[in-house]
Amino acid sequence: RHCPGSEPAVPAELESDILRRVRALLRELDGHHPCHSDRGMLRWTLHKKIDQNPSASSVLVRILVKELERAERGDARQHIIPLLHTLMYTLLQGPCIPDELCARVYDFCKRLLTLPKPFCTIGLHYASRLKVERTAPGTLYQRMVISEQSLKSDPYPYQVEGVVPLRRIFVFADPELLSGAICNALLTDTEAARVSQSRRGCMSRVVTHALQAALGDTCDSPGLRARLQALPPGDVEHWFQQVVAAVQGAGSQGNAERGQRTARLQRIYHGLLGSVPDGTAPLAGLQDPPLPKPNISFHLWTEDDQLWKELVLFLRPLAQSCEPDCLSQELDPLEMQELLSDCDCCEQSRFSILSTDSGIERDLPAAPEEPGADTEHSRLHRKGGIKKKPSPLDSVAFLQAGSDSPAGKVPGKPPRRSGAPAEPPPQRLHTARLVLLGDDRILGRLAQAYRSLRKRETRRVFLTPRLDLQFYHIPVVPQPEPSAAAQAGPEELCEVAGYLGRADPWYESNINTLCHMIPKLATMQPSKALVTDLFLTDVIAYYTRMGSQPVCFQLHAVKMLFRDAAQEPAEDVFLTELLTRVQDPTSHREFSTTKKKTTLDGPGIDLTVTYRKAVLSEREKELALALRSTGLVMKAIPADEAEELGCLSVTITEIVRTNNLAGRSFSAVANRLKTRRMEIRSTEQRPFTVQLDKDSRRTYRNVIGLEVSPCLEPSYCLQKTRAMKFSLHGTEDVGLVKYLPKSLLLPINTFAGVIQ
């Protein structure tokens, strides 16, 4: 990046302090933790140091570039992605980074393209961003603020037909799993971040950063900030639009127009502060403002369908009134009625407009004739009716999560002529980033909600074409843990976070270490809890900004059969664990029968287990077992990141009877196997309990049989059902079905994905 003037001088003490902090980060990545109290805060304190001394950002970038090149020479790949993320986050906010450093980073990112994933993916992503930033300094900062704050700007490349893209971070916490102190601390932090932001302040930061990036240390930062604060909001927006147009225009025109861009920004600077002779500007040093906090909202997850409702209200802020007019934009009447049909508060209004006539033409009342009116048309016209819901098989098929197929025809547009080019699919303008705070139990609720959302979208597409949905997870272990909720330790409750930490060292260093820190911060006094620095929102902002590599977890479907034949089978999904236990007898007769059976055959119940053995060749072999067991546990999260995620590790506690001279004796033996699907039946119709995702609230009783299999993508099931109506090949996948994703995967973003 071209930086006018020389690189600002930094005291030797500050430079040595920055180097010490970087080396501490690398030692933590290698597994050395000399000070456990600093775990999870080293990266945050380093960036806070740069926020307090913006002129030191180029020093930090230079140190990070040297460490990256050293890691490349020494083949220390575990350091590359963390160092690169830290460097890019610094470069994004740095007011003036020498172009020589940016060129070295750009060349390093291009060399990453020869490495396997995720190095090549992250290298390509950052190389493309660096190319834009070197052409027009300040572009990345400007685009991030505009997108996160939903600022309207005509030159912004991601705004289509004047629609401002919306972006929000939804933080969800389960009040039954986290203490009130933790929930209150999170609410206080997010509210403080929201109050500290203003539309005018964000525009002023964009203007200040762009002018400092173009003019360097010749820019009078204090005077510019004071001038922007004195201007009325309309004038601030005017200068904001001018700066955005100048920076964005330079990015689209290329290096040849760099001089024109600088001259244009120079005129904007003089227009704001008046004519300042060269060399007379006060050199107060670079005082670039840090990135403003993103739009974060905190939600207590109290209803099962709350996630879907929050997303709909996010796209339709006025939908809280449930009035059809506020949902009419971009929706045809049928889509609008489908959306309202899922809202409980509209139930009465739907019943009030139902048609009461028989639907037969001769039963219609005779309409009074009017002069010039079409008698036949008026006689056949009925008012107040609603369309019957079409079957999902007759509606527009929902192809897949990543497809950009339109949700429906836009009202008022004529049909496309034969031979005319097809209209481009609508872009996903809006972004919703869902951050789940808690342990594996809240992720189990997320799995349920995600499957329900996919089924809704299969029936009637609404969110998918408009919204980019991303998931993040921050583990939090409550203190004290609920006595009835979990008997296991923190590691057992955070298996997903443990797997992500083993797969991604930067996730382990920045996110997983907060497992115990967040409850401690929540119980501290406000003066000691870093409230002024908003530590929690800073961590959430960094995670959502830099964590773009998903790790996809397979969801598993469970179908349960109950002892009461009149009770319908239940279907559910789980993400991490399924646990079964023998159910205690409820009646005296059942108790006496169970006691006699236990004396003869030992504790437990007789089960028939049918499963398909998972082998490396993927040639599944179906096996059957008959045994007596007290329970089993299915684990979907592997203990090693090198193992496959889609495989279930099953441990069955088998009761083995041994006859000897002293009589019968019984011993418990753990049978371990790996499978993808399994069926279990109680041969003697004795019930057992089923608990999903370690959540006592998701416990099913009186179960005598269950079937476990990979959860299928609802769109795949719909298309396959439609294809089978016209297929002569039975259950084979034909047509579009062959190209659709078959399994339903839950993607959780990390900084690097899975590093092999």
Rosetta blueprint (number, residue, H / E / L):
1 R L
2 H L
3 C L
4 P L
5 G L
6 S L
7 E L
8 P L
9 A L
10 V L
11 P L
12 A H
13 E H
14 L H
15 E H
16 S H
17 D H
18 I H
19 L H
20 R H
21 R H
22 V H
23 R H
24 A H
25 L H
26 L H
27 R H
28 E H
29 L H
30 D L
31 G L
32 H L
33 H L
34 P L
35 C L
36 H H
37 S H
38 D H
39 R L
40 G L
41 M L
42 L H
43 R H
44 W H
45 T H
46 L H
47 H H
48 K H
49 K H
50 I H
51 D H
52 Q H
53 N L
54 P H
55 S H
56 A H
57 S H
58 S H
59 V H
60 L H
61 V H
62 R H
63 I H
64 L H
65 V H
66 K H
67 E H
68 L H
69 E H
70 R H
71 A H
72 E H
73 R H
74 G L
75 D L
76 A L
77 R H
78 Q H
79 H H
80 I H
81 I H
82 P H
83 L H
84 L H
85 H H
86 T H
87 L H
88 M H
89 Y H
90 T H
91 L H
92 L H
93 Q H
94 G L
95 P L
96 C L
97 I L
98 P L
99 D H
100 E H
101 L H
102 C H
103 A H
104 R H
105 V H
106 Y H
107 D H
108 F H
109 C H
110 K H
111 R H
112 L H
113 L H
114 T H
115 L L
116 P L
117 K L
118 P L
119 F H
120 C H
121 T H
122 I H
123 G H
124 L H
125 H H
126 Y H
127 A H
128 S H
129 R H
130 L H
131 K H
132 V H
133 E H
134 R H
135 T H
136 A L
137 P L
138 G L
139 T H
140 L H
141 Y H
142 Q H
143 R H
144 M H
145 V H
146 I H
147 S H
148 E H
149 Q H
150 S L
151 L L
152 K L
153 S L
154 D L
155 P L
156 Y L
157 P L
158 Y L
159 Q L
160 V E
161 E L
162 G L
163 V E
164 V L
165 P L
166 L L
167 R E
168 R E
169 I E
170 F E
171 V E
172 F E
173 A E
174 D L
175 P L
176 E L
177 L L
178 L L
179 S L
180 G H
181 A H
182 I H
183 C H
184 N H
185 A H
186 L H
187 L H
188 T H
189 D H
190 T H
191 E H
192 A H
193 A H
194 R H
195 V H
196 S L
197 Q L
198 S L
199 R H
200 R H
201 G H
202 C H
203 M H
204 S H
205 R H
206 V H
207 V H
208 T H
209 H H
210 A H
211 L H
212 Q H
213 A H
214 A H
215 L H
216 G H
217 D H
218 T H
219 C L
220 D L
221 S H
222 P H
223 G H
224 L H
225 R H
226 A H
227 R H
228 L H
229 Q H
230 A H
231 L L
232 P L
233 P H
234 G H
235 D H
236 V H
237 E H
238 H H
239 W H
240 F H
241 Q H
242 Q H
243 V H
244 V H
245 A H
246 A H
247 V H
248 Q H
249 G H
250 A H
251 G H
252 S H
253 Q H
254 G L
255 N H
256 A H
257 E H
258 R H
259 G H
260 Q H
261 R H
262 T H
263 A H
264 R H
265 L H
266 Q H
267 R H
268 I H
269 Y H
270 H H
271 G H
272 L H
273 L H
274 G L
275 S L
276 V L
277 P L
278 D L
279 G L
280 T L
281 A L
282 P L
283 L L
284 A L
285 G L
286 L L
287 Q L
288 D L
289 P L
290 P L
291 L L
292 P L
293 K L
294 P L
295 N L
296 I E
297 S E
298 F E
299 H E
300 L E
301 W L
302 T L
303 E L
304 D L
305 D L
306 Q H
307 L H
308 W H
309 K H
310 E H
311 L H
312 V H
313 L H
314 F H
315 L H
316 R L
317 P H
318 L H
319 A H
320 Q H
321 S H
322 C L
323 E L
324 P H
325 D H
326 C H
327 L H
328 S L
329 Q L
330 E L
331 L L
332 D L
333 P H
334 L H
335 E H
336 M H
337 Q H
338 E H
339 L H
340 L H
341 S H
342 D L
343 C L
344 D H
345 C H
346 C H
347 E H
348 Q H
349 S H
350 R H
351 F H
352 S L
353 I L
354 L L
355 S L
356 T L
357 D L
358 S L
359 G L
360 I L
361 E H
362 R H
363 D H
364 L L
365 P L
366 A L
367 A L
368 P L
369 E L
370 E L
371 P L
372 G L
373 A L
374 D L
375 T H
376 E H
377 H H
378 S H
379 R H
380 L L
381 H L
382 R L
383 K L
384 G L
385 G L
386 I L
387 K L
388 K L
389 K L
390 P L
391 S L
392 P L
393 L L
394 D L
395 S L
396 V L
397 A L
398 F L
399 L L
400 Q L
401 A L
402 G L
403 S L
404 D L
405 S L
406 P L
407 A L
408 G L
409 K L
410 V L
411 P L
412 G L
413 K L
414 P L
415 P L
416 R L
417 R L
418 S L
419 G L
420 A L
421 P L
422 A L
423 E L
424 P L
425 P L
426 P L
427 Q L
428 R L
429 L L
430 H E
431 T E
432 A E
433 R E
434 L E
435 V E
436 L E
437 L E
438 G E
439 D L
440 D H
441 R H
442 I H
443 L H
444 G H
445 R H
446 L H
447 A H
448 Q H
449 A H
450 Y H
451 R H
452 S H
453 L H
454 R H
455 K H
456 R H
457 E H
458 T H
459 R H
460 R L
461 V L
462 F L
463 L L
464 T L
465 P L
466 R L
467 L E
468 D E
469 L E
470 Q E
471 F E
472 Y E
473 H E
474 I E
475 P E
476 V L
477 V L
478 P L
479 Q L
480 P L
481 E L
482 P L
483 S L
484 A L
485 A L
486 A L
487 Q L
488 A L
489 G L
490 P H
491 E H
492 E H
493 L H
494 C L
495 E H
496 V H
497 A H
498 G H
499 Y H
500 L H
501 G H
502 R H
503 A H
504 D L
505 P H
506 W H
507 Y H
508 E H
509 S H
510 N H
511 I L
512 N H
513 T H
514 L H
515 C H
516 H L
517 M H
518 I H
519 P H
520 K H
521 L H
522 A H
523 T H
524 M L
525 Q L
526 P L
527 S L
528 K L
529 A L
530 L L
531 V L
532 T L
533 D L
534 L L
535 F H
536 L H
537 T H
538 D H
539 V H
540 I H
541 A H
542 Y H
543 Y H
544 T H
545 R H
546 M H
547 G L
548 S L
549 Q E
550 P E
551 V E
552 C E
553 F E
554 Q E
555 L L
556 H E
557 A E
558 V E
559 K E
560 M E
561 L E
562 F E
563 R L
564 D L
565 A L
566 A L
567 Q L
568 E L
569 P L
570 A E
571 E E
572 D E
573 V E
574 F E
575 L L
576 T L
577 E E
578 L E
579 L E
580 T E
581 R E
582 V E
583 Q L
584 D L
585 P L
586 T L
587 S L
588 H H
589 R H
590 E H
591 F H
592 S H
593 T H
594 T H
595 K H
596 K H
597 K H
598 T H
599 T H
600 L H
601 D H
602 G L
603 P L
604 G L
605 I E
606 D E
607 L E
608 T E
609 V E
610 T E
611 Y E
612 R E
613 K E
614 A L
615 V L
616 L L
617 S L
618 E L
619 R L
620 E L
621 K E
622 E E
623 L E
624 A E
625 L E
626 A E
627 L E
628 R E
629 S E
630 T E
631 G E
632 L E
633 V E
634 M E
635 K E
636 A L
637 I L
638 P L
639 A L
640 D L
641 E L
642 A L
643 E L
644 E L
645 L L
646 G L
647 C L
648 L E
649 S E
650 V E
651 T E
652 I E
653 T E
654 E E
655 I E
656 V E
657 R E
658 T E
659 N E
660 N E
661 L L
662 A L
663 G E
664 R E
665 S E
666 F E
667 S E
668 A E
669 V E
670 A E
671 N E
672 R E
673 L E
674 K E
675 T E
676 R E
677 R E
678 M E
679 E E
680 I E
681 R E
682 S E
683 T L
684 E L
685 Q L
686 R L
687 P L
688 F E
689 T E
690 V E
691 Q E
692 L E
693 D L
694 K L
695 D L
696 S H
697 R H
698 R H
699 T E
700 Y E
701 R E
702 N E
703 V E
704 I E
705 G E
706 L E
707 E E
708 V E
709 S E
710 P E
711 C L
712 L E
713 E L
714 P H
715 S H
716 Y H
717 C H
718 L H
719 Q H
720 K H
721 T H
722 R H
723 A H
724 M H
725 K H
726 F L
727 S L
728 L L
729 H L
730 G L
731 T L
732 E L
733 D L
734 V L
735 G H
736 L H
737 V H
738 K H
739 Y H
740 L L
741 P L
742 K L
743 S E
744 L L
745 L E
746 L E
747 P E
748 I E
749 N E
750 T E
751 F L
752 A L
753 G L
754 V L
755 I L
756 Q L
